Amino acid sequence: MNDTINWSDFAKVDMRIGTIIRVDDFPEAHNSSYRMTLDFGPEIGTLKSSAQLTLRYSKEQLVGKQVVAVVNFPKKQIANFMSECLVLGAVQGKDVILLHPETNSDNGLKIG
C-alpha cells in the first residue's frame, strides 16, 4: 500500500463526470492510445485527454460514454498532443477499464 493521505490531500483532487464527445486515433503516442475531447459542462467546458484504451474500447464505444476524470492536474505534453485532464480507470497491464457513473449524470458533477 502507498503512503496514506489525509482529507485535505484528497479534497485537492477535483474529479468530475464528463462525456466523451470526440475520439481520434493517436499514432504518435508511444503506446497504442486515443486522443479524446470530453465535455465537463458549463463550469469547466471541454478538455482533451489521451488514454490507452485501445485494447478494450473502440472509438465508437467511447463516443457518448460518461467517465470520471481529474480536471485539476497541470497540462501534460504527450507526443504532439497536450493532455488537459486524466481519465480514470482500473489498470491491468496495458488494459484499462474506465470508471464511469452507474446512471447518466450531469456533466461536471463533482465526485466526492
Z-matrix of the N, CA and C atoms (Angstrom, degrees):
N
C 1 1.444
C 2 1.534 1 108.84
N 3 1.313 2 115.53 1 143.48
C 4 1.464 3 121.31 2 178.89
C 5 1.514 4 110.90 3 -76.52
N 6 1.333 5 115.56 4 174.76
C 7 1.461 6 120.99 5 176.85
C 8 1.524 7 110.35 6 -55.84
N 9 1.316 8 115.82 7 143.40
C 10 1.461 9 119.41 8 176.70
C 11 1.519 10 109.91 9 -77.44
N 12 1.327 11 115.61 10 154.68
C 13 1.461 12 121.79 11 176.31
C 14 1.516 13 108.15 12 -120.35
N 15 1.314 14 115.84 13 164.97
C 16 1.459 15 118.52 14 176.66
C 17 1.528 16 108.92 15 -104.38
N 18 1.333 17 115.64 16 177.03
C 19 1.464 18 120.11 17 -176.28
C 20 1.520 19 111.96 18 -60.15
N 21 1.325 20 117.99 19 -39.38
C 22 1.472 21 119.71 20 -178.07
C 23 1.527 22 110.98 21 -66.44
N 24 1.346 23 117.91 22 -31.65
C 25 1.471 24 120.48 23 174.25
C 26 1.526 25 110.28 24 -63.99
N 27 1.322 26 116.25 25 -48.56
C 28 1.467 27 121.25 26 -179.16
C 29 1.530 28 111.17 27 -62.69
N 30 1.321 29 116.61 28 -38.86
C 31 1.468 30 120.96 29 -177.18
C 32 1.528 31 112.32 30 -64.65
N 33 1.315 32 118.17 31 -19.42
C 34 1.461 33 121.74 32 178.16
C 35 1.529 34 112.40 33 -74.46
N 36 1.317 35 117.32 34 -20.40
C 37 1.468 36 121.44 35 -177.42
C 38 1.528 37 108.24 36 -83.66
N 39 1.327 38 116.01 37 116.51
C 40 1.464 39 121.81 38 -178.47
C 41 1.532 40 109.03 39 -97.14
N 42 1.329 41 115.16 40 96.67
C 43 1.470 42 121.61 41 179.15
C 44 1.524 43 108.67 42 -100.92
N 45 1.322 44 115.77 43 133.93
C 46 1.462 45 121.22 44 -176.89
C 47 1.519 46 110.85 45 -136.44
N 48 1.336 47 114.78 46 159.26
C 49 1.460 48 122.41 47 171.73
C 50 1.529 49 107.83 48 -84.47
N 51 1.321 50 116.03 49 132.69
C 52 1.455 51 121.10 50 175.49
C 53 1.518 52 109.98 51 -138.97
N 54 1.321 53 115.73 52 156.17
C 55 1.462 54 121.48 53 177.33
C 56 1.521 55 108.72 54 -108.44
N 57 1.323 56 115.38 55 130.30
C 58 1.458 57 120.74 56 177.12
C 59 1.528 58 107.54 57 -72.80
N 60 1.340 59 116.62 58 120.31
C 61 1.464 60 119.84 59 -177.02
C 62 1.527 61 112.65 60 -110.10
N 63 1.334 62 117.66 61 -14.12
C 64 1.456 63 120.35 62 177.64
C 65 1.526 64 108.98 63 -153.16
N 66 1.338 65 115.53 64 140.36
C 67 1.456 66 121.73 65 178.23
C 68 1.526 67 108.40 66 -136.37
N 69 1.329 68 115.81 67 129.85
C 70 1.463 69 121.67 68 178.11
C 71 1.516 70 109.29 69 -129.08
N 72 1.332 71 115.74 70 152.64
C 73 1.459 72 120.13 71 171.72
C 74 1.525 73 108.76 72 -62.33
N 75 1.327 74 115.95 73 153.83
C 76 1.462 75 121.35 74 -179.67
C 77 1.533 76 108.48 75 -133.34
N 78 1.339 77 116.63 76 70.95
C 79 1.468 78 120.04 77 -174.89
C 80 1.528 79 113.61 78 -65.67
N 81 1.334 80 118.57 79 -19.83
C 82 1.467 81 121.57 80 -179.10
C 83 1.528 82 112.33 81 -76.89
N 84 1.311 83 117.92 82 -16.32
C 85 1.473 84 121.39 83 -179.37
C 86 1.524 85 110.36 84 -67.85
N 87 1.322 86 115.36 85 148.44
C 88 1.470 87 121.08 86 179.78
C 89 1.526 88 111.32 87 -62.50
N 90 1.334 89 116.65 88 -43.98
C 91 1.465 90 122.13 89 176.45
C 92 1.520 91 108.72 90 -109.23
N 93 1.310 92 117.34 91 152.25
C 94 1.459 93 122.52 92 -177.98
C 95 1.536 94 110.38 93 -55.29
N 96 1.333 95 116.42 94 118.91
C 97 1.464 96 122.06 95 -173.47
C 98 1.518 97 111.29 96 -145.64
N 99 1.335 98 113.84 97 169.43
C 100 1.455 99 122.14 98 171.09
C 101 1.525 100 108.79 99 -116.22
N 102 1.340 101 115.47 100 152.91
C 103 1.462 102 122.94 101 165.62
C 104 1.515 103 105.96 102 -99.27
N 105 1.328 104 116.88 103 132.18
C 106 1.463 105 120.39 104 -176.28
C 107 1.516 106 110.54 105 -130.24
N 108 1.338 107 115.62 106 149.70
C 109 1.452 108 122.93 107 169.84
C 110 1.522 109 106.95 108 -115.02
N 111 1.324 110 116.38 109 131.38
C 112 1.457 111 122.04 110 -176.86
C 113 1.518 112 110.44 111 -121.84
N 114 1.325 113 116.01 112 143.01
C 115 1.465 114 122.79 113 177.12
C 116 1.527 115 108.37 114 -100.24
N 117 1.343 116 115.93 115 119.05
C 118 1.456 117 121.96 116 178.69
C 119 1.521 118 112.57 117 -108.56
N 120 1.328 119 117.37 118 21.82
C 121 1.451 120 120.97 119 176.08
C 122 1.515 121 112.76 120 83.28
N 123 1.348 122 116.06 121 179.87
C 124 1.468 123 120.96 122 -171.84
C 125 1.527 124 114.78 123 -66.17
N 126 1.312 125 119.50 124 -29.59
C 127 1.469 126 121.00 125 -177.77
C 128 1.529 127 111.86 126 -69.23
N 129 1.333 128 116.97 127 -39.73
C 130 1.468 129 122.12 128 -175.05
C 131 1.531 130 111.46 129 -106.42
N 132 1.309 131 117.49 130 -36.83
C 133 1.464 132 121.18 131 -178.17
C 134 1.522 133 111.59 132 85.83
N 135 1.335 134 116.07 133 -150.80
C 136 1.459 135 120.46 134 -179.39
C 137 1.521 136 110.17 135 -99.37
N 138 1.323 137 115.36 136 143.12
C 139 1.454 138 123.08 137 176.23
C 140 1.521 139 108.51 138 -132.25
N 141 1.330 140 115.63 139 156.34
C 142 1.464 141 121.46 140 179.64
C 143 1.517 142 109.86 141 -108.78
N 144 1.332 143 114.87 142 150.62
C 145 1.455 144 120.66 143 178.80
C 146 1.518 145 109.53 144 -150.67
N 147 1.297 146 115.37 145 154.80
C 148 1.459 147 122.15 146 172.80
C 149 1.525 148 107.33 147 -115.13
N 150 1.331 149 116.64 148 139.41
C 151 1.468 150 118.89 149 -179.02
C 152 1.526 151 110.20 150 -149.11
N 153 1.323 152 114.79 151 144.21
C 154 1.460 153 122.07 152 178.22
C 155 1.529 154 109.24 153 -87.00
N 156 1.317 155 115.76 154 78.96
C 157 1.465 156 121.96 155 -175.13
C 158 1.519 157 113.22 156 -114.77
N 159 1.322 158 117.10 157 5.81
C 160 1.472 159 120.56 158 -169.63
C 161 1.527 160 114.03 159 -70.27
N 162 1.320 161 118.74 160 -21.16
C 163 1.471 162 120.00 161 179.10
C 164 1.525 163 112.31 162 -71.72
N 165 1.324 164 117.14 163 -32.32
C 166 1.463 165 121.26 164 -172.92
C 167 1.529 166 113.54 165 -108.11
N 168 1.333 167 117.77 166 -30.48
C 169 1.468 168 120.78 167 -170.82
C 170 1.529 169 111.41 168 -124.38
N 171 1.322 170 115.26 169 139.66
C 172 1.466 171 120.32 170 169.33
C 173 1.526 172 107.68 171 -87.95
N 174 1.316 173 116.81 172 164.25
C 175 1.463 174 120.55 173 177.26
C 176 1.525 175 110.10 174 -59.04
N 177 1.316 176 116.26 175 -39.96
C 178 1.466 177 120.92 176 -178.93
C 179 1.531 178 111.94 177 -64.88
N 180 1.310 179 118.08 178 -34.56
C 181 1.464 180 121.62 179 178.12
C 182 1.527 181 111.69 180 -69.74
N 183 1.311 182 116.91 181 -27.35
C 184 1.464 183 120.99 182 -175.04
C 185 1.523 184 113.54 183 -84.71
N 186 1.327 185 117.61 184 -36.55
C 187 1.469 186 119.76 185 -177.80
C 188 1.526 187 108.99 186 -63.11
N 189 1.329 188 116.14 187 125.60
C 190 1.465 189 122.44 188 -178.35
C 191 1.516 190 114.11 189 92.46
N 192 1.334 191 117.59 190 -8.40
C 193 1.465 192 121.37 191 -178.86
C 194 1.528 193 109.88 192 -80.15
N 195 1.318 194 116.00 193 134.94
C 196 1.461 195 120.91 194 173.86
C 197 1.523 196 109.36 195 -88.10
N 198 1.332 197 115.33 196 141.06
C 199 1.455 198 121.66 197 -177.84
C 200 1.524 199 109.50 198 -139.18
N 201 1.325 200 115.32 199 171.55
C 202 1.456 201 122.70 200 174.22
C 203 1.529 202 107.35 201 -104.84
N 204 1.327 203 116.75 202 134.45
C 205 1.465 204 120.61 203 -179.70
C 206 1.524 205 110.38 204 -143.12
N 207 1.323 206 115.27 205 151.68
C 208 1.465 207 122.03 206 172.12
C 209 1.522 208 106.21 207 -88.88
N 210 1.334 209 116.38 208 124.24
C 211 1.467 210 120.47 209 -173.99
C 212 1.530 211 113.73 210 -107.94
N 213 1.334 212 118.00 211 1.40
C 214 1.463 213 118.49 212 -177.80
C 215 1.533 214 113.72 213 -117.57
N 216 1.317 215 117.09 214 24.60
C 217 1.461 216 120.28 215 169.08
C 218 1.521 217 108.57 216 -78.98
N 219 1.329 218 118.22 217 155.12
C 220 1.460 219 119.04 218 171.82
C 221 1.530 220 109.40 219 -66.97
N 222 1.323 221 116.29 220 153.18
C 223 1.458 222 120.70 221 177.74
C 224 1.521 223 109.31 222 -60.62
N 225 1.355 224 115.29 223 149.27
C 226 1.463 225 119.92 224 -178.30
C 227 1.526 226 109.20 225 -133.13
N 228 1.332 227 115.76 226 128.28
C 229 1.467 228 121.20 227 177.50
C 230 1.524 229 109.11 228 -78.73
N 231 1.330 230 115.99 229 123.48
C 232 1.464 231 121.81 230 175.71
C 233 1.519 232 106.07 231 -124.75
N 234 1.336 233 116.43 232 109.27
C 235 1.469 234 122.34 233 -172.72
C 236 1.529 235 107.98 234 53.68
N 237 1.322 236 118.01 235 -122.04
C 238 1.471 237 121.27 236 -178.55
C 239 1.528 238 112.28 237 -100.30
N 240 1.323 239 117.34 238 24.00
C 241 1.462 240 122.93 239 -172.65
C 242 1.528 241 109.48 240 -128.41
N 243 1.337 242 117.47 241 139.83
C 244 1.464 243 122.15 242 177.95
C 245 1.526 244 108.90 243 -102.33
N 246 1.333 245 116.81 244 111.09
C 247 1.459 246 122.15 245 178.28
C 248 1.521 247 108.62 246 -84.21
N 249 1.343 248 116.61 247 132.39
C 250 1.466 249 121.91 248 -174.50
C 251 1.521 250 114.04 249 -111.06
N 252 1.324 251 117.66 250 -8.18
C 253 1.466 252 121.54 251 178.60
C 254 1.517 253 108.39 252 -153.32
N 255 1.330 254 116.33 253 166.19
C 256 1.457 255 122.08 254 -179.75
C 257 1.525 256 108.97 255 -116.08
N 258 1.324 257 116.28 256 110.68
C 259 1.459 258 121.75 257 176.41
C 260 1.526 259 106.96 258 -76.15
N 261 1.340 260 116.92 259 131.29
C 262 1.460 261 121.39 260 -174.00
C 263 1.521 262 112.16 261 -92.77
N 264 1.324 263 114.96 262 142.55
C 265 1.450 264 120.76 263 177.29
C 266 1.516 265 110.21 264 -160.34
N 267 1.309 266 114.91 265 162.10
C 268 1.462 267 121.47 266 174.25
C 269 1.522 268 107.66 267 -84.10
N 270 1.333 269 116.72 268 129.06
C 271 1.457 270 121.81 269 -173.18
C 272 1.522 271 109.73 270 -106.39
N 273 1.331 272 114.51 271 126.17
C 274 1.467 273 121.27 272 176.14
C 275 1.523 274 106.86 273 -130.30
N 276 1.326 275 116.67 274 94.16
C 277 1.467 276 120.57 275 -173.99
C 278 1.516 277 109.02 276 67.31
N 279 1.352 278 116.62 277 -121.62
C 280 1.466 279 120.87 278 178.28
C 281 1.526 280 111.64 279 -98.53
N 282 1.321 281 117.23 280 3.46
C 283 1.463 282 122.32 281 178.85
C 284 1.523 283 109.23 282 -94.72
N 285 1.337 284 116.32 283 136.06
C 286 1.463 285 121.61 284 179.12
C 287 1.521 286 108.70 285 -125.41
N 288 1.337 287 116.37 286 128.98
C 289 1.461 288 122.97 287 176.35
C 290 1.522 289 106.74 288 -106.40
N 291 1.324 290 116.36 289 115.67
C 292 1.460 291 121.38 290 -175.39
C 293 1.520 292 112.71 291 -65.20
N 294 1.340 293 115.66 292 142.62
C 295 1.464 294 121.76 293 170.19
C 296 1.523 295 107.10 294 -87.23
N 297 1.322 296 116.31 295 133.03
C 298 1.460 297 119.61 296 -177.34
C 299 1.522 298 110.03 297 -150.98
N 300 1.350 299 116.79 298 157.00
C 301 1.470 300 119.09 299 179.31
C 302 1.519 301 110.74 300 -69.66
N 303 1.310 302 115.28 301 150.65
C 304 1.468 303 121.67 302 -179.78
C 305 1.527 304 111.46 303 -67.25
N 306 1.321 305 116.70 304 -34.79
C 307 1.461 306 121.37 305 178.57
C 308 1.528 307 108.16 306 -128.09
N 309 1.335 308 115.89 307 161.17
C 310 1.456 309 120.37 308 177.94
C 311 1.521 310 109.87 309 -56.64
N 312 1.332 311 116.04 310 134.54
C 313 1.463 312 122.56 311 -178.08
C 314 1.515 313 109.18 312 -130.07
N 315 1.317 314 116.12 313 163.47
C 316 1.464 315 120.45 314 176.17
C 317 1.519 316 109.64 315 -67.07
N 318 1.323 317 116.51 316 136.25
C 319 1.466 318 120.49 317 173.80
C 320 1.523 319 109.18 318 -61.69
N 321 1.330 320 115.87 319 136.77
C 322 1.450 321 121.50 320 -179.80
C 323 1.510 322 114.33 321 92.87
N 324 1.336 323 117.14 322 -7.30
C 325 1.461 324 120.41 323 179.49
C 326 1.518 325 108.81 324 -57.68
N 327 1.345 326 116.29 325 130.61
C 328 1.462 327 122.33 326 -176.33
C 329 1.526 328 110.59 327 -80.74
N 330 1.318 329 115.11 328 138.64
C 331 1.460 330 122.12 329 175.67
C 332 1.519 331 107.67 330 -92.01
N 333 1.315 332 118.03 331 133.42
C 334 1.463 333 120.21 332 -179.22
C 335 1.491 334 111.82 333 -147.67
